[in-house]
């Protein structure tokens, strides 16, 4: 196996893990818990993206109630 093939295999496996982790979080946590987990692990989210997600979710909750 070449280095390029190994990298492609690893990338595909990492993408699968990311999807599985996202599904686990959606099924088992509320948004505040997910945010706390990533913040405590040292991840940051650009402020403009975070605010747009909150605004979008608030709009959805108003439309569904």
VENLINKA-V212575 format. One record per backbone hydrogen bond with DSSP energy under -0.5 kcal/mol. CO is the residue of the C=O (numbers start at 1). NH is the residue of the N-H. If there is no record, write none. Layout:
# VENLINKA-V212575
[[CO/NH] [CO/NH]]
This chain:
# VENLINKA-V212575
[[2/6] [3/7] [4/8] [5/9] [6/10] [7/11] [8/12] [9/13] [10/14] [11/15] [12/16] [13/17] [14/18] [15/19] [16/20] [17/21] [18/22] [19/23] [20/24] [21/25] [22/26] [23/27] [24/28] [25/29] [30/33] [30/34] [31/35] [32/36] [33/37] [34/38] [35/39] [36/40] [37/41] [38/43] [39/42] [46/49] [46/50] [47/51] [48/52] [49/53] [50/54] [51/55] [52/56] [53/57] [54/58] [55/59] [56/60] [57/61] [58/62] [59/63] [60/64] [61/65]]
